[in-house]
Amino acid sequence: MQTGQIAAKISPVKKVQETIETDRNFLEIRDCGLGEYRQILQLQHELTEKRRRDEMPNTVLIVEHPPVITLGARQSFNKLLISREELKKKHIDVVEIRRGGGTTAHNPGQVVLYPIMHLQNLRLGISEYVRQLEAIGAELLEGLGVDCTRRKGLPGLWVGDRKIASVGVRVSKFVTHHGMAINIQNDLRIFDFIKPCGLKNVEMTSVLKETGKRHSMNHIKEELSRLLMRYFS
């Protein structure tokens, strides 16, 4: 894994696709480029409050993060295998957050999506919403040559016994934040420092590992944007 310091500035926010109006609502998609996790988290909080007050449309942030490990709300699922001091030496941040699930990791080459959406507006329950996220991820991965499945009681996507996508969401007053991370061509060694989602003997995988092929991350984001528009607008 590259251990050099990675610039942590949020890239200028760009609309991947024009905001469109539908019979349910607008959907806006923003490409945040390479965004430092704490700054994107703060942006989520700000947008969540605006969405609750109906001051903005349903919105999805798409981003890659510099190396970071996040700890979820389920304390028993938060498993670090090395100390925070050692992680700091490797320039890997550790952030405690309030989403569902346990420990996970993000780094460049992994695409992350954070929907800020009103579930009542979409006529979705929480379980239905999670299944929609998984369906979007599965369709994206199928287009990249990877067939994946769901596992009952374990949100995310799997290729055999290997996990390729993680889902951790929080819903407050019907508004969603946090979301899903899909491994495209990120350095998987970051997962050696944690027990992903607190599960034992979980091997993480990626599109690159499964197919041997690299992809343009801009192309990945464009395909993901099209799927989000189809499912949520």
Backbone as a ProteinNet text record, in pm:
[ID]
protein_1_A
[PRIMARY]
MQTGQIAAKISPVKKVQETIETDRNFLEIRDCGLGEYRQILQLQHELTEKRRRDEMPNTVLIVEHPPVITLGARQSFNKLLISREELKKKHIDVVEIRRGGGTTAHNPGQVVLYPIMHLQNLRLGISEYVRQLEAIGAELLEGLGVDCTRRKGLPGLWVGDRKIASVGVRVSKFVTHHGMAINIQNDLRIFDFIKPCGLKNVEMTSVLKETGKRHSMNHIKEELSRLLMRYFS
[TERTIARY]
82.7	0	85.8	46.6	119.7	100.9	211.2	200.4	230.9	259.9	285	158.9	177.2	62.3	-17.7	-147.2	-235.9	-309.3	-315	-383	-526.9	-573.4	-704.1	-807.1	-778.9	-875.9	-988.9	-1108	-1221.9	-1211.8	-1222.4	-1222.4	-1345.8	-1339.2	-1457	-1576.7	-1688.7	-1809.1	-1861.8	-1890.3	-1943.8	-2072.9	-2169.1	-2287.5	-2252.7	-2269.6	-2243.1	-2351.7	-2471.5	-2584.2	-2676.5	-2741	-2827.7	-2939.1	-2977.3	-3092.2	-3214.8	-3293	-3411.6	-3534.4	-3648.9	-3773.4	-3852	-3907.8	-3989.5	-4118.2	-4202.5	-4328.3	-4305.3	-4187	-4161.7	-4078.6	-3974.1	-3891.5	-3775.3	-3697.3	-3570	-3470.1	-3365.2	-3249	-3125.8	-3039.6	-2914.6	-2799.1	-2702.4	-2585.3	-2462.1	-2378.8	-2257.8	-2134.8	-2039.1	-1910.8	-1815.9	-1777.6	-1690.6	-1543.5	-1509.4	-1369.7	-1305.6	-1181	-1112.3	-1138.1	-1219.5	-1261.4	-1218.3	-1156.9	-1116.7	-1241.7	-1235.7	-1356.1	-1428.6	-1354.8	-1419.8	-1493	-1437.5	-1502.5	-1629.8	-1623	-1742.3	-1848.8	-1807.9	-1902.4	-1973.8	-1898.7	-1959.8	-2056.4	-2018.2	-2107.4	-2236.4	-2225.5	-2345.7	-2438.3	-2380.1	-2461.6	-2534.4	-2462.6	-2524	-2636.7	-2612.3	-2714.6	-2833.8	-2807.5	-2916.1	-3013.4	-2959.8	-3046.3	-3125.8	-3062	-3132.9	-3243.2	-3214	-3315.9	-3434.3	-3408.6	-3518.1	-3609.5	-3548.7	-3626.9	-3682	-3658.7	-3707	-3648.3	-3520.5	-3451.7	-3366.6	-3364.9	-3286.9	-3351.3	-3322.3	-3379.7	-3304.2	-3358.4	-3281.9	-3149.1	-3041.4	-2906.3	-2820.1	-2730.6	-2633.4	-2493	-2407.1	-2266.2	-2190.3	-2105.3	-2017	-1873.6	-1792	-1659.9	-1564	-1435.9	-1329.6	-1264.7	-1214.5	-1151.9	-1003.5	-920.5	-786.7	-801.3	-695	-707.3	-767.3	-874	-942.7	-1013.9	-1018.6	-1096.3	-1207.6	-1330	-1442.9	-1501.6	-1543.9	-1601.8	-1749.9	-1835.4	-1979.5	-2040.6	-2174.9	-2248.5	-2246.9	-2229.2	-2230.9	-2090.5	-2069.8	-1936.4	-1875.1	-1957.4	-1904.7	-1854.2	-1892.2	-1850.1	-1728.5	-1677.8	-1563.1	-1434.3	-1361.1	-1242.9	-1121.5	-1029.8	-901.2	-798.2	-713.2	-612.5	-474.9	-458.2	-337.1	-380.4	-289.3	-324.4	-349.6	-419.9	-442.7	-311.3	-217.2	-86.3	-16.6	-24.3	36.6	-35.6	-166.6	-242.3	-204.3	-184.5	-145.4	-11.2	81.6	212.1	199	96.1	72.2	-15.3	-42.6	-125.3	-267.3	-318.4	-456	-535	-634.2	-717.2	-815.3	-862.1	-965.7	-1075.4	-1199.4	-1311.3	-1426.1	-1478.5	-1596.4	-1720.9	-1817.8	-1938.5	-2061.2	-2178.1	-2303.2	-2385.2	-2321.1	-2395.8	-2411.4	-2494.7	-2507.8	-2383.5	-2371	-2259.4	-2136.5	-2026.5	-1902.6	-1792.4	-1670.6	-1552.8	-1549.1	-1513.8	-1484.5	-1372.8	-1328.9	-1215.1	-1243.3	-1186.3	-1197.8	-1059.5	-1038	-915	-937.3	-846.2	-866.1	-883.1	-970.2	-1002.5	-1126.7	-1182.3	-1311.3	-1412	-1525.7	-1627.7	-1728	-1756.7	-1846.8	-1962.6	-2083.8	-2199.2	-2273.5	-2310.2	-2381.2	-2512.6	-2623.1	-2752.1	-2806.2	-2849.9	-2919.5	-3061.5	-3148.2	-3279.5	-3388.3	-3506.6	-3622.5	-3698.4	-3699.8	-3758.7	-3909.6	-3976.3	-4120.4	-4147.1	-4060.8	-4073.1	-4058.4	-3971.2	-3947.2	-4042	-4124.4	-4216.6	-4141.1	-4031.6	-3949.4	-3934.7	-3935.9	-3894.7	-3743.9	-3689.1	-3543.8	-3492.1	-3557.5	-3511.7	-3519.1	-3627.4	-3640.3	-3529.8	-3499.3	-3393.6	-3258.5	-3224.8	-3097.8	-3093.8	-3204.7	-3209.3	-3190.7	-3242.9	-3222.9	-3074.9	-3007.9	-2864.2	-2788.8	-2820.6	-2753.8	-2781.5	-2902.7	-2936.2	-2856.9	-2840.9	-2761.1	-2616.9	-2560.7	-2423	-2406.5	-2503.4	-2494.3	-2499.9	-2584.8	-2595.6	-2468.6	-2412.7	-2286.2	-2177	-2166.3	-2061.9	-2082.9	-2208.2	-2235.8	-2184.2	-2201.1	-2151.1	-1999.8	-1933.2	-1786.8	-1735	-1825	-1784.6	-1778.8	-1845.9	-1843.1	-1986.1	-2013.8	-2143.2	-2136.8	-2232	-2228.8	-2366.5	-2372.3	-2496.2	-2510	-2630.7	-2656.3	-2650	-2636.6	-2644.7	-2744.2	-2833.9	-2936.2	-2871.6	-2912.3	-2863	-2727.3	-2665.4	-2533	-2538.2	-2577.2	-2587.8	-2457.5	-2468	-2351.1	-2361.1	-2251.5	-2249	-2127.8	-2147.6	-2046.2	-2020.2	-1894.9	-1854.9	-1806.6	-1894.9	-1863.8	-1854.3	-1740.6	-1718.5	-1643.8	-1622.4	-1544.9	-1639.6	-1613.8	-1700.4	-1645	-1731.5	-1686.3	-1751.2	-1861.3	-1928.7	-1986.5	-1977.6	-2028.6	-2137	-2239.6	-2349.6	-2361.4	-2365.4	-2388.8	-2465	-2588.5	-2671.6	-2722.2	-2764.4	-2833.9	-2953.7	-3067.6	-3189.1	-3242.1	-3260.2	-3311.9	-3422.3	-3541.2	-3657.1	-3678.5	-3663.5	-3689.4	-3581	-3476.9	-3371.8	-3248	-3194.5	-3080.8	-2948.2	-2846	-2708.6	-2619.6	-2487.6	-2395.6	-2444.6	-2396.5	-2439.2	-2364.4	-2300	-2238.8	-2101.7	-2009.1	-1874.1	-1850.8	-1802.4	-1780.8	-1633.7	-1569.3	-1426.8	-1407.9	-1347	-1321.5	-1176.1	-1081.7	-939.7	-854.5	-911.2	-838	-741	-643	-545	-613.6	-634.7	-710.6	-632.8	-504.2	-426.1	-471.4	-543.7	-595.7	-690.1	-756.9	-849.7	-776.9	-644.6	-567.3	-558.2	-592.2	-579.9	-709.5	-814.8	-945.8	-1010.6	-1118.8	-1212.2	-1331.7	-1340.9	-1447.7	-1585.7	-1656.2	-1790.8	-1794.9	-1676.2	-1668.9	-1681.2	-1680.4	-1698.7	-1564.7	-1564.7	-1442.4	-1414	-1286.1	-1239.2	-1306.8	-1328.9	-1387	-1274.9	-1276.1	-1179.9	-1247.3	-1179	-1231.7	-1178.5	-1258.9	-1216.7	-1255.5	-1219.1	-1246.8	-1268.9	-1313.4	-1327.8	-1192.5	-1088.6	-955	-910.2	-932	-889.6	-967.5	-1095.8	-1179.6	-1159.4	-1129.5	-1124.5	-986.6	-897.5	-766.5	-770.7	-885.9	-901.6	-915.8	-849.6	-865.8	-967.7	-1026.9	-1130	-1108.4	-1153.7	-1154.7	-1256	-1213	-1305.8	-1411.7	-1377.3	-1479.3	-1589.4	-1549.2	-1649	-1735.1	-1673.2	-1748.3	-1853.6	-1813.5	-1905.8	-2020	-1989.4	-2094.4	-2196.4	-2147.5	-2238.5	-2321.2	-2256.3	-2327.2	-2433.9	-2402.2	-2498.8	-2622.3	-2600.7	-2714.1	-2804	-2742.4	-2820.8	-2896.8	-2832.9	-2900.7	-3020.9	-3004.2	-3116.2	-3232	-3196	-3301.7	-3375.7	-3302.9	-3364.7	-3436	-3383	-3431.9	-3495.8	-3515.5	-3579.7	-3691.1
-119.4	0	123.9	221.4	346.6	413	452.5	510.9	658.7	716.7	859.4	938.5	1061.8	1144.7	1175.9	1160.6	1187.8	1317.5	1404.8	1531.9	1509.1	1585.6	1561.3	1666.8	1749.1	1849.6	1784.2	1835.3	1786.6	1844.3	1758	1805.7	1890.9	1986.2	2068	1981	2011.6	1931.5	1957.8	1849.2	1859.9	1780.6	1829.1	1749.4	1650.4	1521.6	1421.1	1423.3	1456.1	1456.6	1569.6	1632	1743.2	1696.3	1783.5	1754.7	1740.5	1637.2	1616	1607.1	1640.9	1635.5	1513	1442.8	1324.8	1337.7	1235	1239.1	1220.6	1175.9	1162.4	1278.1	1317.3	1427.4	1447.9	1550.3	1569.2	1467.3	1440.6	1369	1440.2	1479.9	1545	1453.3	1436.5	1354.6	1442.8	1434.7	1515.4	1425.7	1453.6	1384.9	1468.2	1414.7	1487.2	1452.5	1377.5	1346.7	1265.6	1303.1	1242.6	1331.7	1286.9	1370.9	1314.2	1397.1	1354.7	1317.3	1205.1	1146.4	1241.5	1305.7	1391	1507.8	1561.6	1672.6	1626.8	1509.4	1455.9	1421.3	1372	1342.3	1470	1577.7	1705.1	1753.3	1735.2	1772.5	1691.8	1561.5	1479.4	1534.7	1570.6	1622.7	1750.1	1838.3	1964.4	1939	1849.5	1821.3	1747.3	1661.7	1589.2	1685.5	1786.2	1885.8	1963.3	1997.9	2069.7	1983	1853.1	1764.9	1750.2	1742.1	1733.3	1855.3	1971.9	2096.2	2118.5	2021.5	2029.1	2149.3	2179.3	2290.7	2247	2116.4	2063.7	1934.1	1891.4	1766	1645.3	1527.2	1405.6	1415.8	1378.7	1399.2	1278.5	1243.3	1137	1193.1	1174.7	1209.2	1084.8	1098.9	990.2	1035.7	951.3	996.6	879.1	908.7	819.1	886.1	806	860.9	826.9	916.8	875.2	764.7	689.7	576.8	616.2	546.9	573.8	447	426.8	318	381.8	332.4	387.5	282.4	328	241.5	274	172.7	194.3	197.8	205.7	219.3	90.7	-24	-151.4	-179.2	-141	-145.8	-285.7	-388.9	-525.3	-566.9	-490.4	-522.2	-441	-355.5	-271.4	-342.3	-395	-476.2	-423.4	-358.7	-319.4	-425.2	-460.3	-563.2	-505.3	-374.9	-306.4	-177.8	-117	-1.1	121.8	217.5	343.2	416.6	400	463.1	407.1	275.3	214.5	258.3	269.5	315.8	459.9	542.1	680.6	687.6	599.9	595.9	560.1	483.8	444.3	546.7	660.1	767	718	634.7	587.4	648.1	728.7	792.8	690	713	631.1	725.4	698.1	786.8	704.6	748.6	685.4	756.7	679.1	737.4	664.2	707.2	654.8	576.4	523.6	441.3	300.7	220.1	80.8	1.6	-116.6	-204.5	-177.9	-243.9	-232.8	-169	-216.6	-156.5	-179.8	-76	-92.1	3.8	-3.3	77.3	133.7	250.4	316.3	360.6	356.9	411	431.6	501.3	530.3	402.3	409.7	293	221.5	266.4	218.1	330.3	298.8	401.3	395.7	512.2	521.2	612.8	573.1	658.2	683.8	810.4	855.7	921	846.6	906.9	988.8	1109.8	1195.1	1208.3	1115.5	1104.8	1085.8	1132.3	1119.6	993.3	893.9	765	773.4	859.1	874.2	925.5	1015.7	1069.8	960	864.2	753.9	636.4	644.9	536.7	406.8	420	303.3	290.4	166.4	138.7	120.7	107.9	97.6	-29.3	-142.3	-268.4	-263.5	-206.7	-192.8	-103.5	3.7	96	25	-53.4	-127.1	-224	-291.6	-384.2	-309.9	-187.4	-108.3	-75	-35.6	-8.2	-132	-246.3	-370.1	-402.9	-379.2	-406.7	-316.4	-189.9	-97.5	-145.7	-182.9	-233	-359.1	-451.3	-576.9	-552.9	-459.2	-430.5	-362.3	-272.1	-209.6	-315.1	-404.4	-506.9	-605.8	-639.9	-730.1	-670	-539.3	-472.6	-471.1	-494.1	-499.8	-642.8	-738	-878.3	-954.4	-904.8	-972.2	-1006.3	-1134.2	-1178.4	-1187.2	-1125.6	-1126.4	-1160.4	-1188.6	-1228	-1153.3	-1159.7	-1109	-1224.5	-1189.7	-1289.1	-1240.4	-1326.5	-1289.4	-1245.4	-1130.4	-1079.8	-1013.5	-1010.4	-949.7	-850.9	-727.7	-630	-615.8	-603.5	-594	-693	-709	-799	-890.7	-1013.8	-1118.5	-1186.6	-1226.9	-1311.4	-1441.6	-1539.9	-1660.3	-1623.8	-1657.2	-1623	-1491.7	-1420.5	-1295.9	-1176	-1076.6	-959.2	-850	-793.8	-693	-556.5	-552.9	-425.1	-428.1	-313.9	-301.2	-194.9	-221	-127.1	-93.1	34.1	80.8	211.4	212	330.7	379	501.7	560.3	636.6	620	690.8	764	893.3	975.3	1065.5	1054.7	1131.7	1113	987.2	941.6	982.2	1052.7	1096.3	1008.5	961.8	869.9	945.3	884.7	921.6	800.9	818.3	705.8	625.3	504.7	438.7	310.5	305.4	181.8	209.4	115.8	122.2	-2.2	17.8	-92.8	-94.6	-208.8	-221.5	-242.3	-145.5	-155	-197.5	-113.7	-147.2	-85.9	-81.3	-28.7	-132.1	-84.6	-170.9	-240.8	-370	-445.9	-471.1	-439.8	-465.4	-381.9	-273	-194.8	-277.1	-377	-460.7	-560.3	-574.5	-661.7	-604.9	-477.1	-410.5	-413.6	-474.4	-477.2	-614.4	-636.1	-743.9	-677.6	-687.9	-615.7	-648	-542.4	-554.6	-642.5	-665.3	-746.8	-895.5	-936.8	-1077.9	-1150.7	-1275.1	-1354.7	-1414	-1418.9	-1489.3	-1440.5	-1309.9	-1253.4	-1206.5	-1256.2	-1210.7	-1104.9	-992	-887	-905	-864.9	-875.8	-747.8	-741.1	-622.8	-666.6	-573.5	-603	-639.7	-565.2	-594.7	-734.1	-772.5	-905.3	-1015.9	-992.6	-1096.7	-1109.4	-998.1	-1000.7	-971.9	-913.6	-873	-747.1	-678.2	-560.9	-433.6	-327.2	-194.5	-115	-17.8	64	210.5	296.4	438.7	465.5	531.4	561	661.5	748.1	838.9	760	656.1	571.2	499.5	450.9	383.5	478.3	602.2	699.8	732.9	739.4	766.6	653.2	528.7	414.2	410	436.5	438.6	547.7	662.9	772.4	733.5	665.7	622.2	525.9	435.4	340.3	410.4	504.4	578.5	654.2	715.9	787.3	691.3	573.3	477.3	423.7	399.1	340.4	442.8	563.6	658.2	784.8	790	909.5	869.3
0	0	0	-73.7	-73.8	60.8	123.6	255.3	255.3	138.9	132.1	160.2	206.5	238.8	112.4	121.4	8.5	36.1	-64.3	-47.6	-5.5	90.8	150	113.3	13.8	-27.3	-104.1	-81.4	-159.5	-299.5	-398.3	-536.2	-560.3	-654.3	-682.7	-717	-653.9	-676	-815.9	-887.5	-1022.4	-1030.1	-1106.9	-1133.9	-1244	-1215.4	-1316.4	-1422.5	-1379.9	-1472.5	-1429.9	-1523.9	-1490	-1396.4	-1303	-1218.4	-1307.6	-1283.9	-1365.6	-1276.4	-1329	-1252.8	-1296.1	-1197	-1224.4	-1146.1	-1157.5	-1084	-935.2	-892.2	-749.8	-697.1	-766.6	-717.8	-813.6	-781.8	-848.9	-793.3	-869.1	-815.9	-867.9	-777.5	-814.6	-775.4	-866	-838.2	-844.4	-741.1	-734.4	-728.9	-816.4	-814.3	-727.9	-614.1	-520.3	-539.1	-645.1	-672.6	-561.2	-523.6	-409.5	-289.2	-196.4	-84.8	48.5	131.3	266.7	344.9	415.8	472.9	567.7	657.3	756.3	690.3	584.2	515.9	444.6	383	317.1	421	536	643.9	688.8	703.6	741.4	633.5	507	397.1	403.1	431.9	446.1	553.9	669.3	778.8	737.3	668.4	624.8	525.5	429.8	329	389.3	488	552.7	619	687.9	751.3	646.8	536.2	429.9	369.9	353.8	295	389.6	520.1	616.6	608.1	583.6	574.5	433.9	346.5	207.9	134.4	165.4	101.1	-17	-43.7	-155.9	-201.8	-324.7	-375.2	-320.3	-343.9	-318.2	-392	-323.8	-376.9	-344.7	-436.4	-410.7	-432.6	-333.5	-347	-390.9	-492.2	-536.1	-512.8	-451.5	-406.3	-396	-403.9	-359	-238.3	-145.2	-25.6	-19.2	37.6	80.3	185.5	215.3	307.5	442.7	480.6	607.1	651.5	782.4	842.8	924.2	906	979.7	1072.9	1189.4	1291.8	1303.2	1289.3	1287.9	1426.7	1429.1	1554.6	1638	1574.3	1647.8	1702.2	1828.8	1887.4	1883	1900.8	1901	1763.4	1658.4	1522.2	1479.6	1569.8	1536.3	1577.4	1481.4	1509.2	1432.5	1505.9	1449.2	1484.7	1389.5	1411.9	1443.3	1424.8	1469	1539.6	1612.9	1693.8	1606.7	1663.7	1593.4	1567.9	1658.5	1639.5	1515.9	1496.2	1377.9	1251.4	1258.3	1142.1	1107.3	1209.5	1185.3	1114.7	1152.5	1086.8	939.1	906	766.9	694	758.9	702.1	672.7	763.9	753.8	869	836.3	937.2	995.2	1118.2	1181.1	1228.2	1186.6	1217.2	1274.8	1387.1	1446.8	1396.6	1347.4	1288.7	1340.8	1299.2	1354.5	1253.6	1150.4	1055	1111.4	1046.1	1083.3	1046.4	1106.3	1073.5	1157.6	1120.1	1195.4	1114.4	1136.7	1076.2	925.6	852.8	710.7	672.9	547.2	502.5	364.2	339.4	209.4	164.3	33.8	-25.4	-175	-242	-384.7	-467.6	-567.4	-648.6	-601.4	-489.7	-440.1	-462.4	-522.5	-543.8	-428.6	-372.4	-257.6	-294.3	-258	-283.6	-154	-136	-16.9	-59.1	-57.8	-90.4	27.8	-1.1	95.5	41.8	82.4	18.5	123.2	89.8	178.5	139.5	228.8	194	174.6	249.2	226.5	85.9	42.4	-92.4	-196.8	-168.6	-262	-240.5	-135.1	-99.9	-71.8	4.3	37.4	188.3	237.8	374.7	378.3	498.9	511.7	444.8	469.2	409	257.2	205.4	59.8	4.1	76.6	33.3	26.2	128.9	127.9	10.8	-16.1	-129.9	-262.2	-270.3	-392.2	-410.5	-301.6	-311.1	-358.7	-300.6	-340.6	-486.9	-532.1	-672.1	-765.7	-728.1	-809.3	-816.3	-701.5	-699.4	-781.3	-770.2	-844.7	-994.9	-1037.6	-1180.4	-1232.5	-1152.3	-1190.3	-1206.1	-1110.5	-1113.6	-1227.5	-1256.5	-1368.8	-1498.8	-1514.7	-1634.6	-1643.4	-1530.3	-1527.3	-1528.5	-1548.8	-1561	-1431.3	-1326.6	-1195.9	-1154.9	-1134.8	-1085.1	-933.2	-865.8	-720	-665.1	-536.5	-470.9	-339.5	-282.4	-148.1	-49.2	78.6	184.9	289.8	328	424.8	555.7	603.7	730.4	724.4	604.9	588.9	472.7	497.6	388.9	313.2	182	96.2	-17.5	-90.7	-206.1	-196.7	-245.6	-231	-364	-383.3	-496.5	-434.7	-431.9	-355	-207.6	-144.3	-3.7	13.7	-95.9	-91.6	-100.6	-16.8	-13.3	-103.1	-187.1	-283.6	-259.4	-185.9	-158.1	-18.1	49.9	186.2	191.1	270.5	288	436.1	467.1	603.9	596.3	642.8	626.3	762.1	763.2	878	822.7	889	849.3	971.9	959.1	1068.5	1015.1	1073.3	1027.8	877.7	836.3	699.4	599.5	641.2	549.2	566.3	454.7	455.5	451.4	510.4	478.8	503.4	482.6	464.4	342.8	318	195.2	163.2	45.1	-3.3	-63.5	-41.2	-98.2	-182.3	-305.1	-398.1	-438.5	-419.2	-450.7	-600.8	-665.6	-809.5	-833.8	-795.1	-815.2	-704.4	-584.9	-469.7	-414.3	-337	-272.1	-155.3	-167.6	-67.7	60.7	61.5	182.6	301.2	276.8	388.2	475.2	416.5	492.6	582.7	565.1	653.9	794.8	809.9	940.1	1019.9	964.6	1031.7	1012.9	1089.4	1057.3	989.3	858.4	787.9	844.2	884.5	940.7	1065.4	1127.1	1247.1	1222.3	1096.1	1061.4	1058.7	1102.7	1104.2	966.3	933.7	813.4	685.2	677.3	555.1	464	342.1	241	155.1	138.2	52.1	-89.5	-185.6	-324.6	-397.9	-524.8	-606.5	-750.1	-832.5	-975	-1034.3	-998	-1049.1	-1010.8	-886.6	-841.3	-911.3	-935.3	-995.3	-1145.6	-1212.4	-1359.6	-1417.2	-1337.1	-1387.7	-1472.6	-1474.5	-1560.5	-1477.7	-1525	-1466.2	-1547.1	-1481	-1545	-1511.8	-1598.5	-1570.4	-1459.4	-1350.3	-1242.9	-1288.1	-1382.8	-1437.1	-1507.1	-1581.1	-1647.3	-1543.2	-1436.7	-1329.7	-1272.8	-1247	-1188.9	-1284.8	-1413.4	-1511.1	-1515.2	-1513.7	-1514.6	-1386.5	-1274.4	-1147.2	-1145.9	-1202.5	-1208	-1287.6	-1400.1	-1481.4	-1404.5	-1330.8	-1251.2	-1139.7	-1073.8	-967.5	-1020.7	-1136.8	-1199	-1229.8	-1276.4	-1313.9	-1191.2	-1082.7	-965.9	-877.4	-870.3	-769.4	-827.3	-957.4	-1013.2	-1109.8
[MASK]
+++++++++++++++++++++++++++++++++++++++++++++++++++++++++++++++++++++++++++++++++++++++++++++++++++++++++++++++++++++++++++++++++++++++++++++++++++++++++++++++++++++++++++++++++++++++++++++++++++++++++++++++++++++++++++++++++++++++++

